[in-house]
Amino acid sequence: MGGEVYGRLPDGRTARLLTLSAGGVEVDTTNYGGIITSVRVPDRAGNVGDIVLGLDSLDDYLRPHPYFGAIVGRYANRITGGRFFLDGVEYQLARNDGANSLHGGIIGFDKVLWDAEATGDRLVLSYLSRDGEEGYPGNLRAKITYILSKKGELRIIYEAETDAPTVLNLTNHSYFNLACKGDVLGHELTLDAESFTPAGAGLIPTGEISGVAGTPMDFRRPTRIGAHIDSTYDQLTLGGGYDCNWVVDGEAGRMRRAAIVRDPSSGRYIEVHTTQPGIQFYTGNFLDGTLRGKGRVYARRSGLCLETQHYPDSPNKPSFPSTMLQPGVRFKEETVFKFYVE
């Protein structure tokens, strides 16, 4: 397995911390939850900083936290009422977000110990999610591969197979702050998305797809994140800031650019490329200063997420791209985070 001992779970099993290093970038990951605990990159002056929010120990990650750096599944994002129908059968999931299911339920992929193998430039995590786990059907074998290239690009490959029809939506939930301090309102964001999926109560998509033109959801050109975040636009008041799914331009299933985020103060920026159809942009609206790590207090909007994904609540929205996975079909999606400095 490699790596160093990171800590022990309550049942005595050992979690490990594994490091990938290439192209001037270092990425630390623990096989508990597949959590990326640290991403260290230089700024324009050559000073190395940790650009992801995170906690200080495994014990801290075992306590409630907002999915810092974790792999989330079986179904990333929300499913209304925590239920869906598949082949005429109703499945009731764990409800952990009011009446809804969020990020896989009470014990989702972010809270399990993955098998890990580290070889050279890559870390491979695997997990067998048993039939009925958190209410989902089918025995699902999931594999997550982290690859750090010589260019300092982090590739995440999501793969899975099932022995019975099920639904699946996987992402990584890292919170970025390219300045390594303060809030992210001064970061500049570009989203390659002409449309988004508006949400209603509980941040559940209505099923519509709306254009971004003329709204605060328009990031087709570089825009400071704080420019419109406190406007009275309904999609911003619902979540207390940005917390919505954008429809990535281009053909889903093909790798294309989805986003660029840039911090003018440090010169750091990230390009996000993905095969996934959507990307959830979230501005840490529910961070409230009660969590701290790495010598920082995580206040509201101190980090941002760019979660490549299928759309929220797709199992209940026939017009959305399907998230059904059938036996004999291999699920595969990829996302690349390209780290640069200018």
DOPA-896560 format. One record per residue (C-alpha): residue number from 1; residue in one letter; x, y, z. Coordinates in nm, 3 decimals. Last residue first. Example, Ala and Ser with C-alpha at 12.3 -4.5 7.8 and 13.67 -1.06 7.14 Angstrom:
2
> resi, resn, u, v, w
> 2, S, 1.367, -0.106, 0.714
> 1, A, 1.230, -0.450, 0.780
This chain:
342
> resi, resn, u, v, w
> 342, E, 0.155, 3.349, -1.388
> 341, V, 0.121, 3.022, -1.199
> 340, Y, -0.044, 2.705, -1.320
> 339, F, -0.224, 2.399, -1.183
> 338, K, -0.421, 2.180, -1.423
> 337, F, -0.704, 1.988, -1.253
> 336, V, -0.817, 1.700, -1.474
> 335, T, -1.150, 1.519, -1.453
> 334, E, -1.238, 1.177, -1.589
> 333, E, -1.551, 0.962, -1.614
> 332, K, -1.587, 0.586, -1.652
> 331, F, -1.878, 0.353, -1.573
> 330, R, -1.826, 0.006, -1.715
> 329, V, -2.136, -0.164, -1.855
> 328, G, -2.192, -0.538, -1.798
> 327, P, -2.454, -0.476, -1.534
> 326, Q, -2.638, -0.146, -1.592
> 325, L, -2.556, 0.200, -1.459
> 324, M, -2.829, 0.462, -1.454
> 323, T, -2.711, 0.823, -1.428
> 322, S, -2.906, 0.935, -1.735
> 321, P, -2.854, 1.282, -1.881
> 320, F, -3.141, 1.505, -1.761
> 319, S, -3.487, 1.499, -1.925
> 318, P, -3.595, 1.202, -1.713
> 317, K, -3.549, 1.404, -1.390
> 316, N, -3.599, 1.181, -1.086
> 315, P, -3.277, 0.978, -1.128
> 314, S, -3.106, 1.305, -1.233
> 313, D, -3.152, 1.459, -0.887
> 312, P, -2.835, 1.668, -0.919
> 311, Y, -2.675, 1.679, -1.265
> 310, H, -2.386, 1.453, -1.351
> 309, Q, -2.061, 1.569, -1.199
> 308, T, -1.755, 1.792, -1.195
> 307, E, -1.738, 1.957, -0.853
> 306, L, -1.572, 2.299, -0.864
> 305, C, -1.569, 2.392, -0.496
> 304, L, -1.478, 2.725, -0.340
> 303, G, -1.312, 2.816, -0.011
> 302, S, -1.319, 3.085, 0.258
> 301, R, -1.677, 3.172, 0.166
> 300, R, -1.799, 3.168, 0.526
> 299, A, -1.521, 3.118, 0.776
> 298, Y, -1.279, 2.831, 0.796
> 297, V, -1.045, 2.931, 1.077
> 296, R, -0.683, 2.877, 0.978
> 295, G, -0.374, 2.720, 1.133
> 294, K, -0.383, 2.423, 0.896
> 293, G, -0.732, 2.344, 1.024
> 292, R, -1.035, 2.512, 1.171
> 291, L, -1.404, 2.441, 1.185
> 290, T, -1.667, 2.649, 1.368
> 289, G, -1.608, 2.951, 1.144
> 288, D, -1.939, 2.930, 0.962
> 287, L, -1.883, 2.740, 0.637
> 286, F, -2.231, 2.709, 0.488
> 285, N, -2.170, 2.947, 0.197
> 284, G, -1.855, 2.768, 0.087
> 283, T, -1.873, 2.918, -0.262
> 282, Y, -2.012, 2.626, -0.461
> 281, F, -1.979, 2.572, -0.837
> 280, Q, -2.126, 2.238, -0.936
> 279, I, -2.004, 2.121, -1.277
> 278, G, -2.201, 1.928, -1.535
> 277, P, -2.182, 1.685, -1.828
> 276, Q, -1.871, 1.494, -1.712
> 275, T, -1.577, 1.437, -1.948
> 274, T, -1.373, 1.697, -1.763
> 273, H, -1.118, 1.978, -1.775
> 272, V, -1.060, 2.220, -1.487
> 271, E, -0.799, 2.493, -1.528
> 270, I, -0.644, 2.621, -1.208
> 269, Y, -0.477, 2.950, -1.128
> 268, R, -0.202, 3.086, -0.907
> 267, G, -0.075, 3.439, -0.963
> 266, S, -0.077, 3.506, -0.590
> 265, S, -0.285, 3.825, -0.575
> 264, P, -0.473, 3.776, -0.903
> 263, D, -0.622, 3.443, -0.788
> 262, R, -0.752, 3.254, -1.090
> 261, V, -1.026, 2.996, -1.148
> 260, I, -1.073, 2.841, -1.491
> 259, A, -1.364, 2.614, -1.573
> 258, A, -1.513, 2.338, -1.787
> 257, R, -1.248, 2.260, -2.049
> 256, R, -1.315, 1.958, -2.264
> 255, M, -1.270, 1.581, -2.239
> 254, R, -1.544, 1.396, -2.424
> 253, G, -1.820, 1.203, -2.250
> 252, A, -2.048, 1.504, -2.249
> 251, E, -2.022, 1.696, -2.575
> 250, G, -1.949, 2.064, -2.556
> 249, D, -2.040, 2.331, -2.304
> 248, V, -2.062, 2.228, -1.939
> 247, V, -2.413, 2.256, -1.797
> 246, W, -2.381, 2.445, -1.467
> 245, N, -2.499, 2.305, -1.133
> 244, C, -2.568, 2.540, -0.844
> 243, D, -2.437, 2.658, -0.510
> 242, Y, -2.335, 3.023, -0.548
> 241, G, -2.433, 3.242, -0.257
> 240, G, -2.672, 3.208, 0.037
> 239, G, -2.809, 2.895, -0.125
> 238, L, -3.162, 3.009, -0.210
> 237, T, -3.064, 3.378, -0.218
> 236, L, -2.820, 3.313, -0.501
> 235, Q, -3.059, 3.123, -0.728
> 234, D, -3.329, 3.382, -0.658
> 233, Y, -3.128, 3.684, -0.773
> 232, T, -3.124, 3.924, -0.478
> 231, S, -2.755, 4.005, -0.528
> 230, D, -2.495, 3.908, -0.269
> 229, I, -2.277, 3.701, -0.503
> 228, H, -2.279, 3.960, -0.781
> 227, A, -1.915, 4.073, -0.809
> 226, G, -1.779, 3.848, -0.533
> 225, I, -1.665, 3.577, -0.771
> 224, R, -1.474, 3.824, -0.988
> 223, T, -1.561, 3.748, -1.347
> 222, P, -1.354, 3.601, -1.629
> 221, R, -1.587, 3.567, -1.930
> 220, R, -1.846, 3.291, -1.965
> 219, F, -1.920, 3.338, -1.597
> 218, D, -2.290, 3.418, -1.637
> 217, M, -2.482, 3.301, -1.329
> 216, P, -2.536, 3.662, -1.218
> 215, T, -2.794, 3.680, -1.500
> 214, G, -2.814, 3.848, -1.844
> 213, A, -2.702, 3.538, -2.030
> 212, V, -2.692, 3.227, -1.811
> 211, G, -2.940, 3.029, -2.019
> 210, S, -3.183, 2.801, -1.841
> 209, I, -3.223, 2.422, -1.823
> 208, E, -3.538, 2.316, -1.644
> 207, G, -3.581, 2.007, -1.428
> 206, T, -3.658, 2.210, -1.115
> 205, P, -3.321, 2.124, -0.966
> 204, I, -3.323, 2.053, -0.590
> 203, L, -3.156, 2.325, -0.380
> 202, G, -3.392, 2.239, -0.091
> 201, A, -3.662, 2.450, -0.253
> 200, G, -3.597, 2.531, -0.617
> 199, A, -3.292, 2.493, -0.836
> 198, P, -3.207, 2.620, -1.183
> 197, T, -3.001, 2.386, -1.404
> 196, F, -2.737, 2.592, -1.584
> 195, S, -2.668, 2.728, -1.931
> 194, E, -2.399, 2.878, -2.156
> 193, A, -2.123, 2.699, -1.969
> 192, D, -1.748, 2.726, -2.004
> 191, L, -1.718, 2.872, -1.654
> 190, T, -1.459, 3.145, -1.594
> 189, L, -1.384, 3.255, -1.241
> 188, E, -1.178, 3.535, -1.089
> 187, H, -1.082, 3.508, -0.722
> 186, G, -1.152, 3.820, -0.515
> 185, L, -1.449, 3.664, -0.337
> 184, V, -1.240, 3.363, -0.234
> 183, D, -1.207, 3.445, 0.135
> 182, G, -0.905, 3.501, 0.356
> 181, K, -0.593, 3.287, 0.321
> 180, C, -0.422, 3.029, 0.100
> 179, A, -0.450, 3.275, -0.195
> 178, L, -0.559, 2.991, -0.425
> 177, N, -0.844, 2.890, -0.196
> 176, F, -0.986, 2.560, -0.314
> 175, Y, -1.241, 2.330, -0.149
> 174, S, -1.210, 1.971, -0.270
> 173, H, -1.530, 1.769, -0.316
> 172, N, -1.427, 1.503, -0.569
> 171, T, -1.702, 1.357, -0.782
> 170, L, -1.909, 1.044, -0.846
> 169, N, -2.266, 0.996, -0.971
> 168, L, -2.417, 0.648, -0.985
> 167, V, -2.758, 0.489, -1.020
> 166, T, -2.822, 0.114, -1.003
> 165, P, -2.910, -0.185, -1.221
> 164, A, -2.760, -0.504, -1.077
> 163, D, -2.409, -0.658, -1.075
> 162, T, -2.234, -0.322, -1.086
> 161, E, -1.914, -0.179, -1.235
> 160, A, -1.725, 0.140, -1.152
> 159, E, -1.460, 0.384, -1.271
> 158, Y, -1.370, 0.742, -1.178
> 157, I, -1.040, 0.878, -1.311
> 156, I, -0.891, 1.183, -1.139
> 155, R, -0.606, 1.359, -1.322
> 154, L, -0.388, 1.605, -1.132
> 153, E, -0.165, 1.813, -1.357
> 152, G, 0.182, 1.906, -1.231
> 151, K, 0.339, 1.890, -1.577
> 150, K, 0.517, 1.568, -1.481
> 149, S, 0.172, 1.419, -1.429
> 148, L, -0.009, 1.349, -1.102
> 147, I, -0.248, 1.054, -1.139
> 146, Y, -0.531, 0.984, -0.893
> 145, T, -0.731, 0.672, -0.973
> 144, I, -1.071, 0.598, -0.821
> 143, K, -1.219, 0.248, -0.847
> 142, A, -1.572, 0.146, -0.755
> 141, R, -1.714, -0.206, -0.740
> 140, L, -2.090, -0.181, -0.693
> 139, N, -2.301, -0.463, -0.553
> 138, G, -2.649, -0.365, -0.661
> 137, P, -2.926, -0.145, -0.526
> 136, Y, -2.874, 0.174, -0.324
> 135, G, -3.040, 0.208, 0.018
> 134, E, -2.741, 0.348, 0.209
> 133, E, -2.570, 0.014, 0.129
> 132, G, -2.842, -0.213, -0.011
> 131, D, -2.611, -0.418, -0.234
> 130, R, -2.257, -0.380, -0.106
> 129, S, -2.022, -0.097, -0.201
> 128, L, -1.691, -0.262, -0.285
> 127, Y, -1.408, -0.009, -0.271
> 126, S, -1.094, 0.066, -0.469
> 125, L, -0.833, 0.342, -0.454
> 124, V, -0.547, 0.367, -0.705
> 123, L, -0.270, 0.621, -0.644
> 122, R, -0.050, 0.725, -0.933
> 121, D, 0.284, 0.873, -1.032
> 120, G, 0.501, 0.591, -0.907
> 119, T, 0.286, 0.314, -0.768
> 118, A, 0.044, 0.365, -0.477
> 117, E, -0.215, 0.098, -0.406
> 116, A, -0.510, 0.166, -0.179
> 115, D, -0.812, -0.020, -0.048
> 114, W, -1.071, 0.240, 0.053
> 113, L, -1.184, 0.307, 0.408
> 112, V, -1.535, 0.451, 0.414
> 111, K, -1.664, 0.794, 0.518
> 110, D, -1.645, 0.994, 0.192
> 109, F, -1.799, 0.704, 0.000
> 108, G, -2.125, 0.764, 0.183
> 107, I, -2.214, 0.681, 0.539
> 106, I, -2.516, 0.900, 0.611
> 105, G, -2.622, 0.936, 0.250
> 104, G, -2.450, 0.928, -0.087
> 103, H, -2.367, 1.295, -0.132
> 102, L, -2.702, 1.429, -0.011
> 101, S, -3.036, 1.251, 0.032
> 100, N, -3.339, 1.475, 0.078
> 99, A, -3.602, 1.538, 0.346
> 98, G, -3.362, 1.750, 0.548
> 97, D, -3.017, 1.673, 0.412
> 96, N, -2.930, 1.330, 0.553
> 95, R, -3.211, 1.114, 0.420
> 94, A, -3.088, 0.756, 0.368
> 93, L, -3.221, 0.618, 0.044
> 92, Q, -3.559, 0.470, -0.043
> 91, Y, -3.568, 0.271, -0.366
> 90, E, -3.890, 0.232, -0.565
> 89, V, -3.905, -0.047, -0.822
> 88, G, -4.050, 0.018, -1.169
> 87, D, -3.722, -0.048, -1.351
> 86, L, -3.555, 0.208, -1.121
> 85, F, -3.763, 0.450, -0.917
> 84, F, -3.607, 0.717, -0.693
> 83, R, -3.590, 0.818, -0.329
> 82, G, -3.413, 1.048, -0.087
> 81, G, -3.705, 1.290, -0.102
> 80, T, -3.520, 1.471, -0.377
> 79, I, -3.177, 1.334, -0.463
> 78, R, -2.894, 1.577, -0.393
> 77, N, -2.523, 1.600, -0.480
> 76, A, -2.292, 1.308, -0.550
> 75, Y, -2.462, 0.971, -0.572
> 74, R, -2.273, 0.664, -0.463
> 73, G, -2.096, 0.882, -0.386
> 72, V, -1.853, 1.152, -0.272
> 71, I, -1.474, 1.135, -0.290
> 70, A, -1.350, 1.375, -0.025
> 69, G, -1.146, 1.696, -0.022
> 68, F, -1.341, 1.854, 0.266
> 67, Y, -1.683, 1.683, 0.272
> 66, P, -1.844, 1.954, 0.490
> 65, H, -1.719, 1.825, 0.828
> 64, P, -1.861, 1.597, 1.097
> 63, R, -1.591, 1.418, 1.302
> 62, L, -1.380, 1.137, 1.153
> 61, Y, -1.188, 1.400, 0.954
> 60, D, -1.067, 1.558, 1.280
> 59, D, -0.953, 1.219, 1.412
> 58, L, -0.765, 1.168, 1.086
> 57, S, -0.561, 1.478, 1.161
> 56, D, -0.513, 1.848, 1.081
> 55, L, -0.815, 1.940, 0.871
> 54, G, -0.853, 2.064, 0.517
> 53, L, -0.906, 2.355, 0.283
> 52, V, -0.710, 2.325, -0.040
> 51, I, -0.444, 2.561, -0.180
> 50, D, -0.148, 2.465, 0.041
> 49, G, 0.125, 2.719, -0.033
> 48, V, 0.473, 2.712, -0.185
> 47, N, 0.645, 3.050, -0.231
> 46, G, 0.801, 3.075, -0.576
> 45, A, 0.724, 3.444, -0.618
> 44, R, 0.446, 3.370, -0.869
> 43, D, 0.287, 3.125, -0.624
> 42, P, 0.405, 2.769, -0.568
> 41, V, 0.180, 2.461, -0.533
> 40, R, 0.093, 2.233, -0.242
> 39, V, -0.231, 2.033, -0.258
> 38, S, -0.329, 1.890, 0.080
> 37, T, -0.582, 1.658, 0.244
> 36, I, -0.723, 1.500, -0.072
> 35, I, -0.974, 1.262, 0.088
> 34, G, -1.028, 0.921, -0.069
> 33, G, -1.280, 0.874, 0.212
> 32, Y, -1.015, 0.723, 0.437
> 31, N, -0.750, 0.627, 0.180
> 30, T, -0.570, 0.948, 0.264
> 29, T, -0.440, 1.182, -0.003
> 28, D, -0.148, 1.427, -0.013
> 27, V, -0.075, 1.610, -0.340
> 26, E, 0.257, 1.779, -0.415
> 25, V, 0.309, 2.006, -0.717
> 24, G, 0.643, 2.125, -0.862
> 23, G, 0.596, 1.910, -1.172
> 22, A, 0.558, 1.591, -0.973
> 21, S, 0.483, 1.467, -0.621
> 20, L, 0.218, 1.218, -0.511
> 19, T, 0.186, 1.157, -0.137
> 18, L, -0.002, 0.885, 0.052
> 17, L, -0.153, 0.908, 0.399
> 16, R, -0.274, 0.583, 0.550
> 15, A, -0.577, 0.473, 0.745
> 14, T, -0.544, 0.179, 0.983
> 13, R, -0.832, -0.041, 1.097
> 12, G, -0.899, -0.051, 1.470
> 11, D, -1.279, -0.033, 1.462
> 10, P, -1.273, 0.332, 1.575
> 9, L, -1.049, 0.416, 1.276
> 8, R, -0.676, 0.445, 1.322
> 7, G, -0.437, 0.715, 1.213
> 6, Y, -0.234, 0.852, 0.923
> 5, V, 0.019, 0.570, 0.896
> 4, E, 0.260, 0.654, 0.618
> 3, G, 0.251, 0.579, 0.249
> 2, G, 0.281, 0.241, 0.086
> 1, M, 0.000, 0.000, 0.000
